[in-house]
Structures are given as structure tokens and as C-alpha cells.
Amino acid sequence: MSNVVLVNPSNTSPGYSFITPRWLFVLAGATPAEFGDPILVDEALERFNPETIDANDIIGIGISSGNCLPGYRVLREAKKRGATVVVGGIHATIFPDEPLEMGADAVVTGNGDVVWRQVVRDALDRKLKRRYDGGRVRGEDMVKARWDLLDARRYMMPSIQTIAGCPENCSFCSVWVTEGRRPRQRLSDTVIQEANELYELGYRYIVFADDNFNPATKARIAREAGAESRAYLERLRDERLAFFEEYHRAVPPNLYAFTQMTAEIVDDEEYLSALRDKMRIRTALIGVESFSEEGLRAANKQWNPAGQKMVEAIQRIQNSGILVLASFICGLESDTAASLESLRRYASQCGAILAQFTIYCPLPGTKDYHEMMKDVVHLETPGYVRKHQSGIVRQKFWLYPGQRTDALHFAKISREELLRENKACWNAYYTLGEIMRRMRSGVGKSWPLAGKVSYFLVCLVFKRVYAEHGIAADSVQRRKSGALTKLMIKAGVTVYGAFFRKKRFSLRVRV
């Protein structure tokens, strides 16, 4: 009997994960029932053990550019055991030949929701093809996750997807390249069913893991030049608002959520109110990227408000009842030591409840990556005008361990300055004085003592775990978890469980 084993690779295994890797549970739902329950291995919890693999097993590995090295390690270990290995994920979609060169038996590009069933059957029948194209699955075809396979004691928050794709084309982001610029909304019934299942598991806080939770606000629709695309976004806005109403009626009122959205939400009061009151969004990641017009231009995100206007937008969102995790990029082509110092001042003024300062990297699939690689190819071509002053100095940098800054040349700041200024951003935002100031002013001043203590612990753990990289699929695993980090995570999990989760199960955490 063949087993289907799905592996989410990681660099280290701290024993606990803040957010579920949703794809594991979606592909579990897409696995043919005749194979029984697939075995799910999340290396954030425990390292893949090749000794448990037999030659007849089918191994599915999902990789991004950030975790492809541990992914290829799992591939090699599984192949030594004689298993059939299939690789998918964003990185495999962008570079489908690379996993094959590394020894994979097959590659799945695009979404696996529909095509995975055929992949498994072909592998069993010894008819496996080298490549399968899952494409961009329609919203109504997106598979429901198998939450009955979730060990809820080991994940702080589970993730649900309500929509795929993003109408923007930020130069540092690959979502619009791989998932498209025409958002595809899932069926309301499947989203609601997943939310209620997770509520029954004891969760009271979930993540809407969407590329952009508000792709069709009034301000976004007004920016759309094409009449057909504008009409599509207008219909999508109506569909989203109708879905919010349905969700509100069908899901318990004390199930709250975290998501990712744009600052344009402030210009659409109806949509903002629906997020707060109908979807119960209480925290949201907002991509600020930069406070300067030059930085926003470098990120191809000129529609974002700049400077004080962004400060005011964040404050308005928080005053409406949605706390903000502000995300900034250090190392954009316009960045200097002075601009990053200015970023620190604006970040402090905005009062976002949390902030992350990620170091810029032109990841594969992004507009910046393709343009910078073109600069490399045509470096000696007479008459060629470079697209960027920053550039890639080590090709296929994702295959090398170490910091990504080693692979880049930055236009107006040295690598050493960038690392120093980035560290200064994290340190400045999470000093004891700044944390206390946020608790005494803005939304924090109305919190009870228990809320202030919880927030203080969250700040300490967040900086400890995510400094430099920010929240990403594999970021928590990039640095090894020392004893102090593990202790802080355990304390944070315990406090979180005490205030945000119904006691349906033990909160013992192995770290």
C-alpha cells in the first residue's frame, strides 16, 4: 500500500508554528480518498524522517524560494528511500526545471487543487509525467482544507483563503505574476464551513491568508483604466460585501481574524466597516513599504499614501477597530542611511501596534528580478541602458545558504550600512520606551492590564522571531531557536491561549 506524504520543508524545527501552512491541508483534501489519510509533515514542528518512508510512497514537497534548500534536502532523502517525489509551490512554478534537475520525478506548476488527484493516480499507475500544470484554479474549484488532520495544539492560528490573486503589480511581489491580476473569489459555503470547523476545534482567532483581502475598494476601482476591468472589480466588490454578510450570519460572532490588506481601505467606509463588523477582522498587515515618494516609486506602489498621509491612514484604520501590523522594506533602490532614519521616525509616529522591517530582495518571479537578470545578461551589450542601479551579483542566490544581501549590490547604500540601519529600525520600534508609549497612547490606552501584558510579550516574541525577515511562510525558521527564544515563544503561546482560545485541548507546547 502506498502512502501519500506531504512535506512542508523548513531550515529548523522549533516545535511550534504560529500559522498553519495552508497548502498542506488543502492538498490533503485533494488527495483521492482511496489512498486514505495522507501523512502531513511540517518541519516547523519536526524534521522529516526518511526512515519512515517506503519505496512505494508518494512524496509531495511544496517550496518557495526561501525554503527550497531544505526542500531539496527532503527530496534527496526521500529519493534514497526509493520513493516517488513530486515538487510544487511558487518556486517550482517559476523554475519548473530546477526541481527536476535536483532529482524530482515530477513537478506541479500553479495551483494543485484540481491536478493533484491526477498526479497521485498517475504515480500509482506508473504513468507519472514529468510536468503537470495546475494553472490558476477558479474560485469555485478551490479545495476545502482537511482540518480534521490538524494538531491544533501545535499551531497558534489556522489559515483560510477567501480570494486568490491581486490586481496590483508591485515590483517586489510575485503574487500578481503567479496568481494573476484578476482576483478569484472562493465559494462562500466552503469558507464558512472551514471557519466553523476551526471554531469547533477551539480556535477563536484565524488568519485569512489572502494575497489582498480588499482588491476592489472604491479607490482601487477608480484607479482602473480599462472599462472591462473596472466593471469586473465593481462586481467583485458587490460579491465581497454579499459574502461578508453571509459569513456574518453563519459564523459565531466571537471568531476573530487577521489578514493582509492595502491602506486604500480608509477611502471605502462601507468596506472597512464590513471588515470590522461582519468579518470580525481585528488585525491586518498593511504593506507600507516606504514613507517616501521615491521609495514607493521604486516599489511601483505610487498609489500608496506617502509620509504623513500614510501615518494618518494607519491611525484611522486603528481607530476604526482594526490593529495594524505595518510592513516596511529596507534596501529599496532609493534607500540611503538617511531615508531609513526618516522611516524610523515616521514608523514611530504612525503608532502601528506592530511593525516589521524586511530587507529587500528581488525574489524570483517578481518584476524586479526579471529586470535585474536582464541587466546581468546585457551587462556588456553596447547601448544597453540598465533598468536598475541595484543589482544581482550572485545568480541563483536561493541555492546558497547565508544572508540574501550577500547576493545583491544596493544602489545608494552599502550592505554593511543596510544591515546596521535595518537592525536600528527593529531596535528603535521595540525599545521598552516605545512599547510603553504605544500602550499609553492611541488604541493601547484603553486596554485592560491583561491586554497590556499580552501586548508586551507579543512585542518581545515578534522581534525575537521575525527580526530582519518579517512574517513569511518560512521566516520563523530561518534563525535557530535558542533557549531564550523558545522560552519566550512558550510564554507567549500560553498567554495567547489564555485569552484567545477556548480550552478544547491542552495548551502544552513542545519547543
N, C-alpha and C positions, 0 to 999 in steps of 0.2 A: 504494500500500500504506500503510495506517495503522499508525503506531507507538503503542504504549501506553507513556506516560511517567509514572512515579510520582515525586512530589517531596515530600521532607521539608524544609519551609522552616525557615530559621534567620536570625537577625539578622546574624551574621558567619560567616566560614568559616575557622577556624583551620587546616584541612587535615588534622585528625585527630580521631577521636571515641573516647571511652572505651568507650561501649556502643552496640551496633547499634540503630537504630530498627527494632524487630522488624516493625512493620506493613508496611514496605516489602517485606520478603522474604516475608511471608505473602500480601499481595495479588499479588505476583509469582507465587506458587504458585496463586493463584485465577484468574489471567488465562488465558483459553482458549488452548490450545496452538496453534491455527491462526493466532494473531497473532504467533507467535514469542516470543522472549525480550523481556520489557518492559525499557525503559531506566530504571534507577534513579538518581535524583539526590538525594543527601543534601547539603544546603547546609552541614552541618558540615564537609564535605570540600571542596566547591567550589560556587560560586554558580551558580544556574540560568542557563543561557544561552539566551535566547529565539530567538537566531539559528539554533539547531539544530532549531527546531520548524516543522513544516509545517501547512498548513490542515487536512489530513486527520487529524492526530494527535489522540489522546485523552489528556488530561492529568488525572491523579488527584492531588489535593493533600490531605494529612492535616493537620489543625490542632487544636491545643489553645488554650486561652485565652491561654497565654503566647507562642505563636508565630503567632497569627492575623494580625498586621500583616505580617510577611514573607510569610505565606501569601497574603494578598490582593494583595501586590505581584506574586507569581508568577502569580496569577490574571489580573491586568491585562496583564502582559507576554505571557502565552500567548494571551489573547483578541485582542490586537493582531495576532497572527500568524494569527488565524482558526481556532485550534484549539478543540476541544470540551473544556470544563473541568468536571470533577466534583470536588466538595469533600466530604470526610468527616472523621471524627475526633470526639473528645469534644466539642469546641466546636460543631461542626456538628450533633451530636446534640442538644445543649442548645438551640441557637439555629438551627434549620434555615432560617429565613427570611433570616438575615443574609447568608450567602454568596450567596444568590440576589439579594439587593439589591445586593451588590457585583459582580454580573455573572456568577456561575456559571451554567452551563447546567443543572446538576442537583446535588442534594445526597443523600448517603447517610447515614442515621442508623443508630446501632447498629453492630453488627459487620459487616464487609464480606466475611467468609469465603465465604459462600454467594451473596449477592446480587450481588457484583462481576462475576461471569461474565455475568449478565443485563444489567447496566449496559453493559458493553463491547459486547455484541452489539446492544443497542438503539441505542447510539450509532452503530455501523457501519451499521445499517439505517435510520438517520434516524427512529427511533421513540422517542427518548430522552424519558423522563418527567421532570418537574421534581423529583420526590422518590422515593426508594427507602428502604424500611425494612428494614434488615438484622436488627433485633431483637437478642436475646441468643442467640447460636448455641450449640447443645448441645455438650457436650464432645466427643462422637464426631464432630461435624461441623467442628471447628476444623481449618483447613487447615495442612498442613505447609509450613514456610518453604522457599524456594528458596535454599539455602546455596551452590549452585553458582554463583550470581551475586555472591557476596560477595568483595570485595577484602580479603582477610584481613590485608594489610599495613597497612591504614589504620584498623583497629578493634582496640582492646585486648581487649575481651571481647564475644562474641556473646550473644544472649539467647534463652532458651527459655521458653515458657509451659507450665505443667503444670495450672493451675486458674484459673478466672475467677470474679470475684465475691467478696464479703466479707460475713459475717454481722453485722458491726458497723455502727453508724450514727453514726460520729464526725461532729460538726457542721461540721468544716472540710474534709471529704473528699467528693468526688462519686462515688467508685467504687461505693458501695452504691446510689446513685441510678441511674447509667447501666448498671452491670453486675449489679445485683440483690444481694439478701442470701442467696440460696440458691446456694452455690458449685457450679460445674460443672467436673468433672474431665475432662481430655483422655484419649484412649486412650493406654495405656502404650506401645504399639508405636510410635506416631508420635513421642512424646517420646524414646524410646530411639534411634530411627532418627536423629533430628536430633542427639542428643548424640554418637553415633558418627561422623556425618558431620563434625561440628566437630572431633572428635578427629583425624580423618584430615587435616583442614586444618592441623593443628599446634597447635590450642588445647589448653591444659591447665587453663584456668580459664574458667568460663562464668557467666552470670547467669540465675537462674530469675526471670524478670520477672513474678512473680505478685503480685496485689493483696494476698494474705495467704497465705503458704506453710503456715501452721498454723491453718486455720479451724475445726478440730474437735479441739482438745485436751480432756483430761478437764475442766479448769477451765472451758473455754468451754461444753462440753456441760452442765455443772452449772448455768451461768447461764441456760440457755434455759428460758423459762417454759412454752411450748407443748409438749405431748406429741408431736405430729406432727413439729414442727421438731427436737425433741430426738432423736427416733428417726432422723430424716434425718441429723443430724450424727454420731450413733453409727455409722450405716452408712458415712458418708463417712470417718470415722476408720479403720475397718477397711479400706476401699478404698485409702486413702492408704498405710497400712502395708503392704498387699499390693503396691502399686505400688513402694514403696521397695525391697522385697525383689527384685522383678523387675528394677528398674533396677540394683541392686547386682550381680546375676548377669550382666547383659547389657552393661554399660558398663565400659570399662577402669578399674582401681582408682586410676589417677593423674589422673583428670579431676575437678577440684575445682570448687566453686561458691560464689557469693554470692547471697543472696536477701533478702527482706523478711519479717519475722515479728513476732509480738507477744511481750511479756515473759511471757505466761502459759505459754510453753513450759517454764518451770522447774518447773511443777507436774505435768508429764507426762514422767517419766523415760524411759519406753519410746519416746515420740515423739521426745524430744530425742536419745536415743541413736541412733535410726534416721536422723535428720537428719545427725548427725555421721558415723556408721559406714556407712550404706547409701547416702545421697545425697551424702556427702562435702562437706557444707556446711562451709566454713571461715570465712566472714564473713557477717554478717547485719545489715541495717539494722533497728533497732528504734525505733518511734515512742514516745519517752518523752514528748514534748510539754512536760510541766511536772512539777516535783517536788512542787508544792503541790496540796492537795486542791481549792483554789479554781480553779487553772488547769485541772486535769483535769475539773472540773465545767463550766467554760467550753467545753472541747473535747468535752464529752459522752463522756468516756472515764474514768468513775469506776472502772471495773474495773481500770485500771492501778494497780499499787502506787505509793504516794506516798513522798516523802522517802527516808529511809534504807532502806526496804524495796526501793525501786527500785534504789538503789545496790547492795544485796546481790544482787538478781536479776541485774543486769548482770555482777557479779563471778562469780556461779555459772555463767552461760552461758559466760563467757570461760574459766573454769577447766575447763569441760567440753570445751573444744577448739574453740569457735566464737567468733571475734573479733567484737566489736560495733562497728558504726557507730551511735552514739546520735544520734537526731534530736530537736531541741528547737524549739519555736515561741516567738518573742519578739513580744509585742504582743497576746496573748490578752486578753480583756475584763477579767480580774482583774489583769493585769500592771501593776506600778509599777516605778520605778527600783530600789527596794529588793528587790522579788521577783526581778528579773533579776540583781541582785547575788547573791542567795541561789542562784539557778540556777547561776551560775558556780561557786560553792563546791561544790555537790553534783556538778556535772559533773566537776570535778577529782577528787572523792573516788571516783566510780564507776570511773574508770580505763579507760573505753571506749577502744579503740585509736584510733578516730577519732570526731569529733563534728561535727555541723553545726547551725547556729543560724539557722533560716529566719525571715523576717519574716512575720507573719500577714497573710493577705489572704483575704477571703471570695470565693473563686472561684465563678464561675457553676456552677450545679448542686448546690452544697452547701446544707445546711440553713441555715447562717448567711446565705448570700447571699439566699435567698428571704425569710427573716425580716427581714433588714435592708432589702430592697427594699420589703417590706410596710410597714416603719416609715416609709420615704420617702413612699410613696403616701398613707399615713394621717396624715402629719405634722400636718395641721390638723384632723383629724377629732375632734370633741368626744368625750371619754370614752375615746378610744383609749389603751391602755397599751402603750408601746414594749416590744418583745421584747429589745432590746439598748441599752446605753448607748453602745457604739461604733457607728459607722455609716458608710455610704457617702455621700460628698459629691459625687462625680462619677460619674454613670451611664455605663455602657458604657466604663469606665475602660480596658479591654483594647484599645480602639481609639486610645489616646493613648500616645505614647512617653513615657519617663521612669519614675521610681520609682512603684510602686503605692501607696506611703504617701501620695503626693500626693492620692490619691482617697479617703482614709479619715480619719475622726475617731476617735481612740482614747480610751476612757473615762477612764483613770486615768494616762495618760502622754502627753506631747506628742510630736509627730512628731520633733522635734529630739532629745529625750531617748531615744526609742526607737532612733533610728539610732545615737546615741552608745553606748547600752548594748549594742546588738547588736554593734557593732564591738568593744566591750570584751570581749564573750564570745569572739569569734573570736580576738582578740589574746591573751587570757589562756590559752586552751586550747592555742595553738600557739606559745607562747614557747619558746625554746631550753631553758629550765629544765624546763618541763612535759613537753616531748617526751623529754628525757633521763630525767626521773623515771619516765615510763611504760616506758622501755626498761630501767631498772634494777630495777623492781618488777613484781609481778604476772606476767602471761604473758610480758612482754618480757624478763625477766631470763634466760630460758633460750635466747634466740635466739643464733645464731652472729653473728659480726661482719658478714657479708654481709647477714643479715636486719636487723640494726640500721641499717646504711647504707641499705638499701632503704626501711625504715620512715621514716627521717629525710627522705628525698627525697619519699616519698609525702605526708608531713605538709605539707611546703613547697608541693608542687604542689596538693594538695587545697585548702588555704586560699586559694592564689592564684586558683584556677579557680572554686571554688564559694562563696566568702565571700558572705554575705547571702542567697543563693538556695538553696544546698544542691543535692543531686542531684535533678534532674528532667529531663524529656525535652528541654527547651530551655535549661536553666540555664547550661550551659557556654558557650553562645553569647551570653549577654546582655551581657557586657562584652567590649570589643575586646581581642584578644590582642596585648599589646605584645611587644617583642623579648625581654625577660627572661622573660615568661610562656612564650613559645614555646620558649626555650632550656630552661627547666625542664621543660616537657612532653616535649621531645625526650629530655632526660636521663632522665626518669622512665620513658619508653617503652623506652629502651634497657636500663635496669636491669631493668625488668619482663620484657622479652623474654629477658634472660639467665638469669633464674631461674624463670620461669613459663610458658615456651612452647618447644615443640620447634622446632628450626630447620628448618622445612619451607619457609621462604621468607625473603627478605631482610627485615631489620628497618629498612631505610631509611625515614625518615619525612619527608614534605614538610610543613613547618609555616610 
